């Protein structure tokens, strides 16, 4: 569980993700579990106006570099809506374990998660770049 207010999420992202959580909860069990986990992230996060979300926080459509720890692989991904996800192209769903772990975190933050198959994984956020389209919206 996150430390209170360790996570910051923009009100715009919460508004966009709320219907997704409700829709996926009515889907199959795997998607319902992922939606419940995302709802937990959103409940743990402090919601802030979009224009007050610090630039080093992971928001929807952010480009994020992270490293698996200890001393593991460095990856760069964009956190996107499930309909836009394409892991082969570096676009991961916000419903995925890594996508949920990244949302709302800042550069330097560490998160421990469990990936499919039950394997534990610890990741460290290295860099966050918010996309131009997100900033203009």
N, CA, C and O atoms as a GROMACS GRO file, in nm:
protein
  548
    1UNK      N    1   0.083  -0.118   0.000
    1UNK     CA    2   0.000   0.000   0.000
    1UNK      C    3   0.088   0.125   0.000
    1UNK      O    4   0.194   0.127   0.062
    2UNK      N    5   0.045   0.224  -0.067
    2UNK     CA    6   0.122   0.348  -0.078
    2UNK      C    7   0.115   0.428   0.052
    2UNK      O    8   0.018   0.418   0.128
    3UNK      N    9   0.219   0.505   0.076
    3UNK     CA   10   0.217   0.599   0.186
    3UNK      C   11   0.119   0.709   0.147
    3UNK      O   12   0.118   0.752   0.032
    4UNK      N   13   0.037   0.754   0.239
    4UNK     CA   14  -0.063   0.854   0.209
    4UNK      C   15   0.000   0.973   0.138
    4UNK      O   16   0.098   1.030   0.185
    5UNK      N   17  -0.056   1.009   0.028
    5UNK     CA   18  -0.013   1.121  -0.056
    5UNK      C   19   0.122   1.100  -0.123
    5UNK      O   20   0.179   1.194  -0.178
    6UNK      N   21   0.174   0.978  -0.118
    6UNK     CA   22   0.293   0.947  -0.197
    6UNK      C   23   0.257   0.957  -0.346
    6UNK      O   24   0.340   0.994  -0.429
    7UNK      N   25   0.132   0.925  -0.378
    7UNK     CA   26   0.085   0.928  -0.516
    7UNK      C   27   0.004   1.054  -0.539
    7UNK      O   28  -0.081   1.091  -0.458
    8UNK      N   29   0.031   1.121  -0.651
    8UNK     CA   30  -0.049   1.236  -0.694
    8UNK      C   31  -0.106   1.204  -0.831
    8UNK      O   32  -0.032   1.167  -0.922
    9UNK      N   33  -0.235   1.219  -0.845
    9UNK     CA   34  -0.303   1.192  -0.972
    9UNK      C   35  -0.389   1.312  -1.006
    9UNK      O   36  -0.455   1.369  -0.919
   10UNK      N   37  -0.388   1.350  -1.132
   10UNK     CA   38  -0.466   1.466  -1.173
   10UNK      C   39  -0.616   1.433  -1.173
   10UNK      O   40  -0.656   1.320  -1.201
   11UNK      N   41  -0.695   1.532  -1.142
   11UNK     CA   42  -0.840   1.516  -1.144
   11UNK      C   43  -0.886   1.471  -1.282
   11UNK      O   44  -0.981   1.394  -1.294
   12UNK      N   45  -0.820   1.521  -1.386
   12UNK     CA   46  -0.856   1.482  -1.523
   12UNK      C   47  -0.836   1.332  -1.544
   12UNK      O   48  -0.920   1.266  -1.606
   13UNK      N   49  -0.724   1.278  -1.494
   13UNK     CA   50  -0.698   1.134  -1.509
   13UNK      C   51  -0.799   1.053  -1.428
   13UNK      O   52  -0.848   0.950  -1.475
   14UNK      N   53  -0.831   1.098  -1.307
   14UNK     CA   54  -0.930   1.028  -1.226
   14UNK      C   55  -1.064   1.025  -1.298
   14UNK      O   56  -1.131   0.922  -1.303
   15UNK      N   57  -1.103   1.138  -1.354
   15UNK     CA   58  -1.230   1.146  -1.427
   15UNK      C   59  -1.229   1.053  -1.548
   15UNK      O   60  -1.331   0.990  -1.577
   16UNK      N   61  -1.117   1.042  -1.617
   16UNK     CA   62  -1.107   0.954  -1.734
   16UNK      C   63  -1.103   0.806  -1.695
   16UNK      O   64  -1.153   0.721  -1.768
   17UNK      N   65  -1.045   0.777  -1.581
   17UNK     CA   66  -1.028   0.638  -1.539
   17UNK      C   67  -1.148   0.582  -1.465
   17UNK      O   68  -1.167   0.460  -1.463
   18UNK      N   69  -1.230   0.665  -1.404
   18UNK     CA   70  -1.345   0.616  -1.327
   18UNK      C   71  -1.438   0.527  -1.410
   18UNK      O   72  -1.474   0.419  -1.363
   19UNK      N   73  -1.477   0.567  -1.531
   19UNK     CA   74  -1.564   0.478  -1.610
   19UNK      C   75  -1.493   0.348  -1.648
   19UNK      O   76  -1.557   0.242  -1.656
   20UNK      N   77  -1.362   0.355  -1.670
   20UNK     CA   78  -1.286   0.235  -1.703
   20UNK      C   79  -1.294   0.135  -1.588
   20UNK      O   80  -1.314   0.016  -1.610
   21UNK      N   81  -1.278   0.184  -1.466
   21UNK     CA   82  -1.286   0.096  -1.349
   21UNK      C   83  -1.422   0.030  -1.342
   21UNK      O   84  -1.432  -0.091  -1.321
   22UNK      N   85  -1.528   0.108  -1.360
   22UNK     CA   86  -1.663   0.051  -1.356
   22UNK      C   87  -1.688  -0.048  -1.467
   22UNK      O   88  -1.747  -0.154  -1.444
   23UNK      N   89  -1.645  -0.017  -1.589
   23UNK     CA   90  -1.666  -0.106  -1.703
   23UNK      C   91  -1.591  -0.238  -1.685
   23UNK      O   92  -1.646  -0.345  -1.709
   24UNK      N   93  -1.467  -0.230  -1.642
   24UNK     CA   94  -1.385  -0.350  -1.629
   24UNK      C   95  -1.429  -0.437  -1.512
   24UNK      O   96  -1.408  -0.558  -1.514
   25UNK      N   97  -1.490  -0.377  -1.411
   25UNK     CA   98  -1.538  -0.456  -1.297
   25UNK      C   99  -1.650  -0.550  -1.342
   25UNK      O  100  -1.673  -0.654  -1.281
   26UNK      N  101  -1.719  -0.512  -1.450
   26UNK     CA  102  -1.828  -0.597  -1.500
   26UNK      C  103  -1.778  -0.699  -1.602
   26UNK      O  104  -1.856  -0.781  -1.651
   27UNK      N  105  -1.650  -0.694  -1.635
   27UNK     CA  106  -1.593  -0.785  -1.734
   27UNK      C  107  -1.552  -0.915  -1.665
   27UNK      O  108  -1.601  -0.948  -1.557
   28UNK      N  109  -1.461  -0.988  -1.729
   28UNK     CA  110  -1.417  -1.115  -1.671
   28UNK      C  111  -1.339  -1.093  -1.541
   28UNK      O  112  -1.305  -0.980  -1.507
   29UNK      N  113  -1.311  -1.202  -1.471
   29UNK     CA  114  -1.250  -1.193  -1.337
   29UNK      C  115  -1.115  -1.123  -1.340
   29UNK      O  116  -1.086  -1.040  -1.253
   30UNK      N  117  -1.030  -1.155  -1.439
   30UNK     CA  118  -0.898  -1.093  -1.446
   30UNK      C  119  -0.910  -0.941  -1.458
   30UNK      O  120  -0.842  -0.867  -1.387
   31UNK      N  121  -0.997  -0.896  -1.547
   31UNK     CA  122  -1.014  -0.751  -1.563
   31UNK      C  123  -1.080  -0.688  -1.441
   31UNK      O  124  -1.049  -0.574  -1.405
   32UNK      N  125  -1.169  -0.761  -1.376
   32UNK     CA  126  -1.232  -0.708  -1.254
   32UNK      C  127  -1.127  -0.691  -1.145
   32UNK      O  128  -1.128  -0.591  -1.073
   33UNK      N  129  -1.036  -0.787  -1.132
   33UNK     CA  130  -0.930  -0.776  -1.031
   33UNK      C  131  -0.838  -0.658  -1.063
   33UNK      O  132  -0.798  -0.585  -0.972
   34UNK      N  133  -0.805  -0.639  -1.190
   34UNK     CA  134  -0.719  -0.526  -1.230
   34UNK      C  135  -0.790  -0.394  -1.204
   34UNK      O  136  -0.728  -0.297  -1.159
   35UNK      N  137  -0.921  -0.389  -1.233
   35UNK     CA  138  -0.998  -0.266  -1.208
   35UNK      C  139  -1.004  -0.236  -1.059
   35UNK      O  140  -0.994  -0.120  -1.018
   36UNK      N  141  -1.022  -0.339  -0.977
   36UNK     CA  142  -1.022  -0.319  -0.832
   36UNK      C  143  -0.888  -0.265  -0.784
   36UNK      O  144  -0.882  -0.177  -0.699
   37UNK      N  145  -0.779  -0.320  -0.840
   37UNK     CA  146  -0.646  -0.274  -0.801
   37UNK      C  147  -0.624  -0.129  -0.844
   37UNK      O  148  -0.565  -0.051  -0.769
   38UNK      N  149  -0.671  -0.092  -0.963
   38UNK     CA  150  -0.659   0.046  -1.009
   38UNK      C  151  -0.744   0.139  -0.920
   38UNK      O  152  -0.701   0.249  -0.887
   39UNK      N  153  -0.862   0.094  -0.882
   39UNK     CA  154  -0.946   0.174  -0.792
   39UNK      C  155  -0.873   0.198  -0.661
   39UNK      O  156  -0.881   0.306  -0.604
   40UNK      N  157  -0.801   0.097  -0.613
   40UNK     CA  158  -0.722   0.112  -0.491
   40UNK      C  159  -0.613   0.217  -0.506
   40UNK      O  160  -0.590   0.296  -0.415
   41UNK      N  161  -0.546   0.217  -0.621
   41UNK     CA  162  -0.443   0.318  -0.648
   41UNK      C  163  -0.506   0.457  -0.645
   41UNK      O  164  -0.452   0.548  -0.582
   42UNK      N  165  -0.619   0.473  -0.713
   42UNK     CA  166  -0.684   0.604  -0.718
   42UNK      C  167  -0.732   0.648  -0.581
   42UNK      O  168  -0.730   0.768  -0.551
   43UNK      N  169  -0.773   0.555  -0.497
   43UNK     CA  170  -0.818   0.590  -0.362
   43UNK      C  171  -0.699   0.628  -0.273
   43UNK      O  172  -0.712   0.713  -0.185
   44UNK      N  173  -0.583   0.565  -0.296
   44UNK     CA  174  -0.463   0.595  -0.217
   44UNK      C  175  -0.400   0.728  -0.257
   44UNK      O  176  -0.328   0.790  -0.179
   45UNK      N  177  -0.427   0.772  -0.378
   45UNK     CA  178  -0.362   0.892  -0.431
   45UNK      C  179  -0.432   1.019  -0.386
   45UNK      O  180  -0.551   1.021  -0.356
   46UNK      N  181  -0.353   1.124  -0.381
   46UNK     CA  182  -0.410   1.257  -0.360
   46UNK      C  183  -0.446   1.312  -0.497
   46UNK      O  184  -0.362   1.316  -0.586
   47UNK      N  185  -0.569   1.354  -0.513
   47UNK     CA  186  -0.613   1.411  -0.640
   47UNK      C  187  -0.583   1.561  -0.639
   47UNK      O  188  -0.612   1.631  -0.543
   48UNK      N  189  -0.523   1.608  -0.750
   48UNK     CA  190  -0.489   1.749  -0.763
   48UNK      C  191  -0.542   1.799  -0.898
   48UNK      O  192  -0.559   1.720  -0.991
   49UNK      N  193  -0.568   1.930  -0.909
   49UNK     CA  194  -0.608   1.984  -1.039
   49UNK      C  195  -0.499   1.953  -1.142
   49UNK      O  196  -0.380   1.954  -1.110
   50UNK      N  197  -0.540   1.926  -1.264
   50UNK     CA  198  -0.444   1.886  -1.367
   50UNK      C  199  -0.330   1.986  -1.382
   50UNK      O  200  -0.214   1.947  -1.398
   51UNK      N  201  -0.360   2.115  -1.378
   51UNK     CA  202  -0.256   2.216  -1.397
   51UNK      C  203  -0.163   2.227  -1.276
   51UNK      O  204  -0.064   2.300  -1.282
   52UNK      N  205  -0.194   2.158  -1.168
   52UNK     CA  206  -0.107   2.160  -1.049
   52UNK      C  207  -0.031   2.030  -1.030
   52UNK      O  208   0.043   2.016  -0.932
   53UNK      N  209  -0.048   1.935  -1.121
   53UNK     CA  210   0.025   1.810  -1.112
   53UNK      C  211   0.171   1.836  -1.150
   53UNK      O  212   0.198   1.880  -1.262
   54UNK      N  213   0.264   1.810  -1.058
   54UNK     CA  214   0.405   1.834  -1.090
   54UNK      C  215   0.449   1.757  -1.215
   54UNK      O  216   0.400   1.646  -1.240
   55UNK      N  217   0.539   1.815  -1.291
   55UNK     CA  218   0.584   1.755  -1.416
   55UNK      C  219   0.659   1.624  -1.399
   55UNK      O  220   0.675   1.549  -1.496
   56UNK      N  221   0.706   1.595  -1.276
   56UNK     CA  222   0.780   1.471  -1.255
   56UNK      C  223   0.690   1.357  -1.208
   56UNK      O  224   0.739   1.251  -1.169
   57UNK      N  225   0.558   1.377  -1.213
   57UNK     CA  226   0.464   1.272  -1.174
   57UNK      C  227   0.412   1.200  -1.297
   57UNK      O  228   0.388   1.261  -1.401
   58UNK      N  229   0.395   1.070  -1.283
   58UNK     CA  230   0.343   0.989  -1.394
   58UNK      C  231   0.193   1.012  -1.404
   58UNK      O  232   0.117   0.986  -1.310
   59UNK      N  233   0.151   1.060  -1.520
   59UNK     CA  234   0.010   1.079  -1.552
   59UNK      C  235  -0.022   0.989  -1.671
   59UNK      O  236   0.067   0.926  -1.728
   60UNK      N  237  -0.147   0.984  -1.707
   60UNK     CA  238  -0.184   0.908  -1.827
   60UNK      C  239  -0.109   0.967  -1.947
   60UNK      O  240  -0.096   1.088  -1.959
   61UNK      N  241  -0.061   0.881  -2.032
   61UNK     CA  242   0.013   0.913  -2.154
   61UNK      C  243   0.155   0.961  -2.128
   61UNK      O  244   0.225   1.002  -2.221
   62UNK      N  245   0.200   0.956  -2.002
   62UNK     CA  246   0.338   0.993  -1.973
   62UNK      C  247   0.433   0.889  -2.031
   62UNK      O  248   0.401   0.770  -2.041
   63UNK      N  249   0.550   0.937  -2.070
   63UNK     CA  250   0.660   0.848  -2.108
   63UNK      C  251   0.744   0.830  -1.983
   63UNK      O  252   0.785   0.928  -1.920
   64UNK      N  253   0.771   0.706  -1.948
   64UNK     CA  254   0.838   0.676  -1.821
   64UNK      C  255   0.954   0.580  -1.844
   64UNK      O  256   0.939   0.478  -1.911
   65UNK      N  257   1.070   0.615  -1.789
   65UNK     CA  258   1.182   0.522  -1.785
   65UNK      C  259   1.188   0.467  -1.643
   65UNK      O  260   1.184   0.543  -1.546
   66UNK      N  261   1.196   0.334  -1.632
   66UNK     CA  262   1.207   0.272  -1.500
   66UNK      C  263   1.308   0.160  -1.508
   66UNK      O  264   1.343   0.111  -1.615
   67UNK      N  265   1.354   0.120  -1.391
   67UNK     CA  266   1.451   0.011  -1.384
   67UNK      C  267   1.401  -0.093  -1.286
   67UNK      O  268   1.352  -0.061  -1.178
   68UNK      N  269   1.415  -0.218  -1.326
   68UNK     CA  270   1.386  -0.328  -1.235
   68UNK      C  271   1.501  -0.336  -1.137
   68UNK      O  272   1.617  -0.322  -1.175
   69UNK      N  273   1.470  -0.358  -1.010
   69UNK     CA  274   1.575  -0.364  -0.908
   69UNK      C  275   1.578  -0.502  -0.844
   69UNK      O  276   1.476  -0.571  -0.840
   70UNK      N  277   1.691  -0.542  -0.796
   70UNK     CA  278   1.818  -0.468  -0.792
   70UNK      C  279   1.893  -0.484  -0.925
   70UNK      O  280   1.901  -0.594  -0.980
   71UNK      N  281   1.947  -0.376  -0.973
   71UNK     CA  282   2.034  -0.374  -1.090
   71UNK      C  283   1.980  -0.441  -1.214
   71UNK      O  284   2.056  -0.503  -1.290
   72UNK      N  285   1.853  -0.430  -1.236
   72UNK     CA  286   1.791  -0.500  -1.347
   72UNK      C  287   1.780  -0.419  -1.474
   72UNK      O  288   1.850  -0.320  -1.495
   73UNK      N  289   1.691  -0.464  -1.556
   73UNK     CA  290   1.668  -0.408  -1.688
   73UNK      C  291   1.606  -0.270  -1.679
   73UNK      O  292   1.520  -0.244  -1.595
   74UNK      N  293   1.651  -0.180  -1.767
   74UNK     CA  294   1.590  -0.048  -1.779
   74UNK      C  295   1.490  -0.054  -1.895
   74UNK      O  296   1.520  -0.107  -2.002
   75UNK      N  297   1.371   0.001  -1.872
   75UNK     CA  298   1.266   0.001  -1.974
   75UNK      C  299   1.209   0.142  -1.987
   75UNK      O  300   1.209   0.219  -1.891
   76UNK      N  301   1.159   0.172  -2.105
   76UNK     CA  302   1.088   0.297  -2.130
   76UNK      C  303   0.951   0.262  -2.185
   76UNK      O  304   0.940   0.186  -2.281
   77UNK      N  305   0.847   0.319  -2.124
   77UNK     CA  306   0.710   0.288  -2.163
   77UNK      C  307   0.625   0.414  -2.158
   77UNK      O  308   0.663   0.514  -2.098
   78UNK      N  309   0.509   0.406  -2.221
   78UNK     CA  310   0.405   0.508  -2.207
   78UNK      C  311   0.289   0.439  -2.135
   78UNK      O  312   0.252   0.327  -2.169
   79UNK      N  313   0.232   0.506  -2.035
   79UNK     CA  314   0.118   0.453  -1.961
   79UNK      C  315  -0.009   0.503  -2.030
   79UNK      O  316  -0.034   0.623  -2.036
   80UNK      N  317  -0.088   0.408  -2.082
   80UNK     CA  318  -0.202   0.445  -2.167
   80UNK      C  319  -0.329   0.371  -2.126
   80UNK      O  320  -0.326   0.278  -2.045
   81UNK      N  321  -0.440   0.414  -2.183
   81UNK     CA  322  -0.569   0.347  -2.169
   81UNK      C  323  -0.556   0.206  -2.228
   81UNK      O  324  -0.483   0.188  -2.325
   82UNK      N  325  -0.625   0.106  -2.173
   82UNK     CA  326  -0.613  -0.031  -2.224
   82UNK      C  327  -0.638  -0.043  -2.375
   82UNK      O  328  -0.575  -0.126  -2.441
   83UNK      N  329  -0.728   0.036  -2.430
   83UNK     CA  330  -0.757   0.027  -2.573
   83UNK      C  331  -0.641   0.075  -2.660
   83UNK      O  332  -0.636   0.044  -2.779
   84UNK      N  333  -0.547   0.149  -2.601
   84UNK     CA  334  -0.431   0.202  -2.674
   84UNK      C  335  -0.303   0.122  -2.645
   84UNK      O  336  -0.198   0.152  -2.701
   85UNK      N  337  -0.314   0.022  -2.558
   85UNK     CA  338  -0.196  -0.054  -2.516
   85UNK      C  339  -0.140  -0.139  -2.630
   85UNK      O  340  -0.215  -0.201  -2.706
   86UNK      N  341  -0.009  -0.141  -2.639
   86UNK     CA  342   0.065  -0.225  -2.732
   86UNK      C  343   0.204  -0.246  -2.672
   86UNK      O  344   0.297  -0.173  -2.704
   87UNK      N  345   0.217  -0.346  -2.584
   87UNK     CA  346   0.343  -0.365  -2.513
   87UNK      C  347   0.464  -0.377  -2.607
   87UNK      O  348   0.574  -0.333  -2.572
   88UNK      N  349   0.445  -0.435  -2.724
   88UNK     CA  350   0.556  -0.448  -2.819
   88UNK      C  351   0.606  -0.313  -2.867
   88UNK      O  352   0.721  -0.299  -2.908
   89UNK      N  353   0.518  -0.212  -2.861
   89UNK     CA  354   0.554  -0.076  -2.901
   89UNK      C  355   0.580   0.015  -2.779
   89UNK      O  356   0.592   0.136  -2.794
   90UNK      N  357   0.589  -0.046  -2.660
   90UNK     CA  358   0.620   0.032  -2.541
   90UNK      C  359   0.503   0.106  -2.481
   90UNK      O  360   0.523   0.196  -2.399
   91UNK      N  361   0.380   0.072  -2.518
   91UNK     CA  362   0.261   0.136  -2.460
   91UNK      C  363   0.192   0.033  -2.370
   91UNK      O  364   0.134  -0.064  -2.418
   92UNK      N  365   0.198   0.057  -2.238
   92UNK     CA  366   0.140  -0.038  -2.144
   92UNK      C  367   0.012   0.016  -2.083
   92UNK      O  368  -0.003   0.136  -2.060
   93UNK      N  369  -0.079  -0.074  -2.059
   93UNK     CA  370  -0.209  -0.038  -2.003
   93UNK      C  371  -0.195   0.006  -1.858
   93UNK      O  372  -0.115  -0.048  -1.782
   94UNK      N  373  -0.273   0.105  -1.821
   94UNK     CA  374  -0.280   0.150  -1.683
   94UNK      C  375  -0.338   0.039  -1.594
   94UNK      O  376  -0.322   0.044  -1.472
   95UNK      N  377  -0.404  -0.060  -1.653
   95UNK     CA  378  -0.457  -0.172  -1.577
   95UNK      C  379  -0.351  -0.279  -1.549
   95UNK      O  380  -0.372  -0.365  -1.464
   96UNK      N  381  -0.239  -0.275  -1.620
   96UNK     CA  382  -0.133  -0.374  -1.598
   96UNK      C  383  -0.067  -0.348  -1.463
   96UNK      O  384  -0.072  -0.236  -1.412
   97UNK      N  385  -0.005  -0.449  -1.405
   97UNK     CA  386   0.063  -0.427  -1.276
   97UNK      C  387   0.168  -0.314  -1.282
   97UNK      O  388   0.176  -0.234  -1.189
   98UNK      N  389   0.247  -0.308  -1.387
   98UNK     CA  390   0.348  -0.203  -1.398
   98UNK      C  391   0.281  -0.068  -1.421
   98UNK      O  392   0.322   0.032  -1.362
   99UNK      N  393   0.180  -0.062  -1.506
   99UNK     CA  394   0.108   0.064  -1.531
   99UNK      C  395   0.047   0.120  -1.404
   99UNK      O  396   0.058   0.240  -1.377
  100UNK      N  397  -0.017   0.033  -1.324
  100UNK     CA  398  -0.075   0.078  -1.196
  100UNK      C  399   0.034   0.125  -1.101
  100UNK      O  400   0.015   0.223  -1.030
  101UNK      N  401   0.146   0.055  -1.100
  101UNK     CA  402   0.255   0.090  -1.007
  101UNK      C  403   0.318   0.224  -1.043
  101UNK      O  404   0.366   0.295  -0.955
  102UNK      N  405   0.317   0.259  -1.170
  102UNK     CA  406   0.379   0.384  -1.214
  102UNK      C  407   0.287   0.505  -1.193
  102UNK      O  408   0.336   0.613  -1.160
  103UNK      N  409   0.157   0.489  -1.212
  103UNK     CA  410   0.064   0.601  -1.208
  103UNK      C  411   0.075   0.679  -1.077
  103UNK      O  412   0.064   0.622  -0.968
  104UNK      N  413   0.097   0.809  -1.088
  104UNK     CA  414   0.101   0.897  -0.972
  104UNK      C  415   0.236   0.907  -0.903
  104UNK      O  416   0.254   0.990  -0.813
  105UNK      N  417   0.331   0.823  -0.943
  105UNK     CA  418   0.462   0.825  -0.877
  105UNK      C  419   0.552   0.930  -0.941
  105UNK      O  420   0.527   0.978  -1.051
  106UNK      N  421   0.659   0.965  -0.868
  106UNK     CA  422   0.754   1.065  -0.917
  106UNK      C  423   0.889   1.000  -0.943
  106UNK      O  424   0.914   0.887  -0.901
  107UNK      N  425   0.974   1.073  -1.011
  107UNK     CA  426   1.110   1.026  -1.037
  107UNK      C  427   1.175   0.989  -0.905
  107UNK      O  428   1.166   1.064  -0.807
  108UNK      N  429   1.240   0.875  -0.902
  108UNK     CA  430   1.307   0.827  -0.782
  108UNK      C  431   1.223   0.735  -0.697
  108UNK      O  432   1.277   0.665  -0.611
  109UNK      N  433   1.092   0.732  -0.719
  109UNK     CA  434   1.003   0.647  -0.639
  109UNK      C  435   1.027   0.500  -0.670
  109UNK      O  436   1.064   0.463  -0.781
  110UNK      N  437   1.007   0.417  -0.569
  110UNK     CA  438   1.023   0.272  -0.581
  110UNK      C  439   0.888   0.208  -0.549
  110UNK      O  440   0.820   0.248  -0.455
  111UNK      N  441   0.852   0.107  -0.628
  111UNK     CA  442   0.728   0.034  -0.604
  111UNK      C  443   0.756  -0.115  -0.615
  111UNK      O  444   0.829  -0.160  -0.703
  112UNK      N  445   0.697  -0.190  -0.525
  112UNK     CA  446   0.706  -0.337  -0.530
  112UNK      C  447   0.571  -0.389  -0.574
  112UNK      O  448   0.467  -0.353  -0.519
  113UNK      N  449   0.574  -0.475  -0.676
  113UNK     CA  450   0.450  -0.527  -0.733
  113UNK      C  451   0.462  -0.676  -0.754
  113UNK      O  452   0.569  -0.735  -0.736
  114UNK      N  453   0.352  -0.736  -0.790
  114UNK     CA  454   0.350  -0.877  -0.828
  114UNK      C  455   0.302  -0.884  -0.972
  114UNK      O  456   0.195  -0.833  -1.004
  115UNK      N  457   0.382  -0.946  -1.057
  115UNK     CA  458   0.344  -0.956  -1.198
  115UNK      C  459   0.277  -1.091  -1.222
  115UNK      O  460   0.285  -1.180  -1.137
  116UNK      N  461   0.209  -1.108  -1.337
  116UNK     CA  462   0.142  -1.234  -1.364
  116UNK      C  463   0.236  -1.353  -1.341
  116UNK      O  464   0.353  -1.350  -1.377
  117UNK      N  465   0.182  -1.456  -1.282
  117UNK     CA  466   0.261  -1.571  -1.246
  117UNK      C  467   0.307  -1.564  -1.101
  117UNK      O  468   0.368  -1.657  -1.049
  118UNK      N  469   0.275  -1.450  -1.034
  118UNK     CA  470   0.307  -1.436  -0.893
  118UNK      C  471   0.449  -1.391  -0.862
  118UNK      O  472   0.488  -1.388  -0.745
  119UNK      N  473   0.527  -1.357  -0.965
  119UNK     CA  474   0.665  -1.315  -0.940
  119UNK      C  475   0.668  -1.173  -0.887
  119UNK      O  476   0.608  -1.083  -0.945
  120UNK      N  477   0.740  -1.152  -0.774
  120UNK     CA  478   0.754  -1.015  -0.722
  120UNK      C  479   0.851  -0.936  -0.809
  120UNK      O  480   0.946  -0.991  -0.865
  121UNK      N  481   0.826  -0.807  -0.819
  121UNK     CA  482   0.912  -0.719  -0.898
  121UNK      C  483   0.918  -0.584  -0.828
  121UNK      O  484   0.815  -0.531  -0.785
  122UNK      N  485   1.037  -0.529  -0.817
  122UNK     CA  486   1.055  -0.396  -0.762
  122UNK      C  487   1.105  -0.307  -0.875
  122UNK      O  488   1.200  -0.341  -0.946
  123UNK      N  489   1.040  -0.192  -0.891
  123UNK     CA  490   1.079  -0.100  -0.998
  123UNK      C  491   1.108   0.038  -0.939
  123UNK      O  492   1.047   0.079  -0.840
  124UNK      N  493   1.202   0.108  -1.001
  124UNK     CA  494   1.237   0.246  -0.960
  124UNK      C  495   1.211   0.336  -1.080
  124UNK      O  496   1.260   0.311  -1.190
  125UNK      N  497   1.132   0.442  -1.058
  125UNK     CA  498   1.105   0.540  -1.163
  125UNK      C  499   1.231   0.624  -1.182
  125UNK      O  500   1.280   0.685  -1.088
  126UNK      N  501   1.281   0.628  -1.305
  126UNK     CA  502   1.402   0.704  -1.335
  126UNK      C  503   1.372   0.841  -1.394
  126UNK      O  504   1.429   0.942  -1.352
  127UNK      N  505   1.281   0.843  -1.491
  127UNK     CA  506   1.248   0.969  -1.559
  127UNK      C  507   1.101   0.968  -1.598
  127UNK      O  508   1.043   0.864  -1.628
  128UNK      N  509   1.041   1.086  -1.596
  128UNK     CA  510   0.902   1.102  -1.638
  128UNK      C  511   0.897   1.218  -1.736
  128UNK      O  512   0.949   1.326  -1.710
  129UNK      N  513   0.834   1.193  -1.849
  129UNK     CA  514   0.813   1.298  -1.948
  129UNK      C  515   0.666   1.300  -1.985
  129UNK      O  516   0.613   1.202  -2.038
  130UNK      N  517   0.602   1.410  -1.957
  130UNK     CA  518   0.461   1.422  -1.993
  130UNK      C  519   0.454   1.462  -2.138
  130UNK      O  520   0.529   1.548  -2.184
  131UNK      N  521   0.363   1.400  -2.211
  131UNK     CA  522   0.351   1.427  -2.354
  131UNK      C  523   0.290   1.565  -2.379
  131UNK      O  524   0.213   1.616  -2.298
  132UNK      N  525   0.326   1.624  -2.490
  132UNK     CA  526   0.278   1.756  -2.525
  132UNK      C  527   0.125   1.759  -2.536
  132UNK      O  528   0.061   1.853  -2.490
  133UNK      N  529   0.067   1.656  -2.597
  133UNK     CA  530  -0.078   1.654  -2.613
  133UNK      C  531  -0.148   1.653  -2.478
  133UNK      O  532  -0.254   1.712  -2.463
  134UNK      N  533  -0.088   1.587  -2.380
  134UNK     CA  534  -0.145   1.584  -2.247
  134UNK      C  535  -0.139   1.722  -2.184
  134UNK      O  536  -0.235   1.766  -2.121
  135UNK      N  537  -0.027   1.790  -2.200
  135UNK     CA  538  -0.010   1.921  -2.141
  135UNK      C  539  -0.104   2.025  -2.203
  135UNK      O  540  -0.149   2.116  -2.134
  136UNK      N  541  -0.134   2.011  -2.331
  136UNK     CA  542  -0.221   2.109  -2.400
  136UNK      C  543  -0.368   2.084  -2.371
  136UNK      O  544  -0.449   2.176  -2.378
  137UNK      N  545  -0.401   1.959  -2.338
  137UNK     CA  546  -0.543   1.923  -2.323
  137UNK      C  547  -0.607   1.995  -2.206
  137UNK      O  548  -0.726   1.975  -2.179
   0.00000   0.00000   0.00000
